[in-house]
Amino acid sequence: SVCGEILVAQEVVPALGHKCAAFTDIDMWAHDSICFVVERDIMNGTSATTFEPETHASRAMMVTVLYRMAGEPDVTGLENPFADVPAGTWYTDAVVWAASTGITLGKSATEFDPETDMTRAEMALFFMRYAAMKEQDVTQRAALTDFTDAADVPVWAADAMQWAVAEGLVNGMGDGTIAPNGCATRAQLATILQRYLSK
């Protein structure tokens, strides 16, 4: 209400689940997280009716969702350093962008290994590097001693796993483990994406 006049703004907000309602395989613990990322066009289904929540997420999938979250920046003129990332694939631009920002250094200087299943330790590292690229605080650390397999966390991922636990992105597997070397599923990725974006 300004100067006696009333201005009314209307925003149409789609009902939760309108995009993921077609999926027949997400009646599970991660249902809300999957709908959250699907409705925001961060993750897609694997077909018109399936999401495949328990399918392992690949390294290419990981950088692609981060690329979408970043607004799909133009990669024209950027170098593709990886011999195993051909031009014109669904993940090429995402990998080129991720390499240019330091989010990924590849498995080697010339190999990204896009189709390989991503481990939970790799997922934490990708997220921490993305947050650092966005100039967010990534200094928080939590002890991993409450997890029975804390000794299995690779040295190169220790900071990232400690950060992810401190931020509440990773809570463990429910059996006392954190499973750093286990493959991350699409449902787990969707859940951590929702936790990250909700923060």
RODONU-776314 format. One line per 5 residues: number of its first residue (from 1); their letters; for each residue y, x, z of C-alpha. Coordinates in nm, 2 decimals. Example, Ala and Ser with C-alpha at 12.3 -4.5 7.8 and 13.67 -1.06 7.14 Angstrom:
1> as> -0.45 1.23 0.78 ~ -0.11 1.37 0.71;
***
This chain:
1> svcge> 0.00 0.00 0.00 ~ 0.32 0.16 -0.12 ~ 0.67 0.00 -0.11 ~ 0.52 -0.35 -0.07 ~ 0.28 -0.31 -0.37;
6> ilvaq> -0.09 -0.30 -0.33 ~ -0.28 -0.06 -0.56 ~ -0.66 -0.11 -0.59 ~ -0.88 0.16 -0.72 ~ -1.24 0.08 -0.82;
11> evvpa> -1.52 0.33 -0.87 ~ -1.86 0.22 -1.00 ~ -2.12 0.42 -0.81 ~ -2.47 0.40 -0.96 ~ -2.74 0.28 -0.72;
16> lghkc> -2.95 0.55 -0.56 ~ -3.27 0.60 -0.76 ~ -3.15 0.45 -1.09 ~ -3.24 0.76 -1.29 ~ -3.56 0.86 -1.10;
21> aaftd> -3.69 0.50 -1.08 ~ -3.90 0.56 -1.39 ~ -4.09 0.85 -1.23 ~ -4.44 0.74 -1.11 ~ -4.53 1.05 -0.92;
26> idmwa> -4.25 1.10 -0.65 ~ -4.38 0.87 -0.38 ~ -4.37 1.15 -0.13 ~ -4.17 1.33 0.14 ~ -3.93 1.48 -0.12;
31> hdsic> -3.85 1.15 -0.29 ~ -3.48 1.13 -0.18 ~ -3.42 1.49 -0.26 ~ -3.57 1.45 -0.60 ~ -3.35 1.15 -0.67;
36> fvver> -3.05 1.34 -0.54 ~ -3.08 1.62 -0.79 ~ -3.20 1.41 -1.08 ~ -2.90 1.17 -1.05 ~ -2.67 1.47 -1.06;
41> dimng> -2.84 1.61 -1.37 ~ -2.93 1.93 -1.19 ~ -3.31 1.88 -1.24 ~ -3.48 1.67 -1.50 ~ -3.82 1.52 -1.52;
46> tsatt> -4.10 1.68 -1.71 ~ -4.14 1.36 -1.91 ~ -3.99 1.01 -1.92 ~ -4.22 0.90 -1.64 ~ -4.31 1.22 -1.45;
51> fepet> -4.13 1.47 -1.23 ~ -4.43 1.68 -1.13 ~ -4.31 1.75 -0.78 ~ -4.61 1.97 -0.69 ~ -4.59 2.18 -1.00;
56> hasra> -4.47 2.53 -0.94 ~ -4.11 2.61 -1.03 ~ -4.07 2.90 -1.27 ~ -3.80 3.17 -1.26 ~ -3.65 3.01 -1.57;
61> mmvtv> -3.62 2.67 -1.39 ~ -3.45 2.84 -1.10 ~ -3.17 3.00 -1.29 ~ -3.13 2.69 -1.51 ~ -3.06 2.46 -1.21;
66> lyrma> -2.81 2.72 -1.08 ~ -2.65 2.73 -1.42 ~ -2.61 2.36 -1.42 ~ -2.46 2.36 -1.07 ~ -2.21 2.61 -1.20;
71> gepdv> -2.10 2.38 -1.48 ~ -2.29 2.56 -1.76 ~ -2.03 2.82 -1.83 ~ -1.98 2.95 -2.18 ~ -2.20 3.26 -2.24;
76> tglen> -2.05 3.35 -2.58 ~ -2.02 3.72 -2.61 ~ -2.23 3.80 -2.31 ~ -2.52 4.04 -2.36 ~ -2.88 3.93 -2.31;
81> pfadv> -3.04 4.24 -2.14 ~ -3.40 4.10 -2.13 ~ -3.64 4.16 -2.42 ~ -3.86 3.87 -2.29 ~ -3.58 3.61 -2.31;
86> pagtw> -3.56 3.51 -2.68 ~ -3.25 3.34 -2.82 ~ -3.25 2.96 -2.85 ~ -3.48 2.86 -2.56 ~ -3.39 2.59 -2.31;
91> ytdav> -3.33 2.87 -2.05 ~ -3.16 3.14 -2.26 ~ -2.80 3.07 -2.17 ~ -2.89 3.02 -1.81 ~ -3.06 3.36 -1.79;
96> vwaas> -2.78 3.54 -1.97 ~ -2.53 3.38 -1.74 ~ -2.73 3.47 -1.43 ~ -2.76 3.83 -1.54 ~ -2.39 3.85 -1.61;
101> tgitl> -2.31 3.73 -1.26 ~ -2.56 3.94 -1.07 ~ -2.76 3.64 -0.96 ~ -3.06 3.80 -1.12 ~ -3.13 4.17 -1.19;
106> gksat> -3.46 4.08 -1.36 ~ -3.81 4.21 -1.27 ~ -3.68 4.53 -1.45 ~ -3.38 4.63 -1.65 ~ -3.54 4.47 -1.97;
111> efdpe> -3.77 4.21 -1.83 ~ -3.69 3.88 -1.66 ~ -4.03 3.72 -1.66 ~ -3.90 3.36 -1.72 ~ -4.23 3.17 -1.72;
116> tdmtr> -4.38 3.32 -1.41 ~ -4.40 3.10 -1.10 ~ -4.12 3.17 -0.85 ~ -4.20 3.27 -0.50 ~ -4.02 3.12 -0.20;
121> aemal> -3.88 3.46 -0.12 ~ -3.73 3.48 -0.48 ~ -3.59 3.13 -0.44 ~ -3.41 3.23 -0.12 ~ -3.27 3.54 -0.29;
126> ffmry> -3.15 3.34 -0.60 ~ -2.97 3.10 -0.37 ~ -2.80 3.37 -0.16 ~ -2.68 3.55 -0.47 ~ -2.55 3.22 -0.61;
131> aamke> -2.36 3.15 -0.28 ~ -2.22 3.50 -0.29 ~ -2.11 3.46 -0.65 ~ -1.93 3.14 -0.54 ~ -1.76 3.35 -0.27;
136> qdvtq> -1.93 3.16 0.01 ~ -2.01 3.32 0.35 ~ -2.36 3.47 0.33 ~ -2.34 3.68 0.65 ~ -2.54 3.44 0.87;
141> raalt> -2.89 3.56 0.97 ~ -3.17 3.41 1.18 ~ -3.46 3.58 1.33 ~ -3.79 3.50 1.15 ~ -4.00 3.58 1.46;
146> dftda> -4.09 3.21 1.51 ~ -4.29 3.22 1.19 ~ -4.65 3.35 1.22 ~ -4.63 3.52 0.88 ~ -4.28 3.68 0.92;
151> advpv> -4.44 4.02 0.86 ~ -4.52 3.90 0.50 ~ -4.16 3.87 0.40 ~ -4.09 4.14 0.14 ~ -3.83 4.40 0.24;
156> waada> -3.61 4.31 -0.06 ~ -3.60 3.95 0.05 ~ -3.56 3.99 0.42 ~ -3.18 3.93 0.43 ~ -3.21 3.63 0.19;
161> mqwav> -3.49 3.46 0.40 ~ -3.30 3.52 0.72 ~ -2.98 3.37 0.56 ~ -3.17 3.07 0.42 ~ -3.32 2.99 0.76;
166> aeglv> -2.99 3.04 0.94 ~ -2.83 2.80 0.69 ~ -3.10 2.54 0.73 ~ -3.21 2.57 0.37 ~ -3.56 2.68 0.46;
171> ngmgd> -3.74 2.54 0.76 ~ -4.09 2.67 0.71 ~ -4.41 2.49 0.60 ~ -4.48 2.28 0.91 ~ -4.78 2.49 1.01;
176> gtiap> -4.58 2.77 1.17 ~ -4.55 2.97 0.85 ~ -4.26 3.04 0.61 ~ -4.49 3.14 0.32 ~ -4.25 3.39 0.15;
181> ngcat> -4.50 3.49 -0.12 ~ -4.62 3.14 -0.19 ~ -4.51 2.97 -0.51 ~ -4.21 2.73 -0.47 ~ -4.28 2.38 -0.60;
186> raqla> -4.04 2.16 -0.79 ~ -4.02 1.93 -0.48 ~ -3.93 2.22 -0.26 ~ -3.67 2.34 -0.50 ~ -3.52 1.99 -0.51;
191> tilqr> -3.51 1.97 -0.13 ~ -3.34 2.30 -0.09 ~ -3.09 2.21 -0.37 ~ -3.00 1.89 -0.18 ~ -2.96 2.08 0.15;
196> ylsk> -2.74 2.34 -0.02 ~ -2.52 2.09 -0.20 ~ -2.50 1.87 0.11 ~ -2.35 2.16 0.31;
***
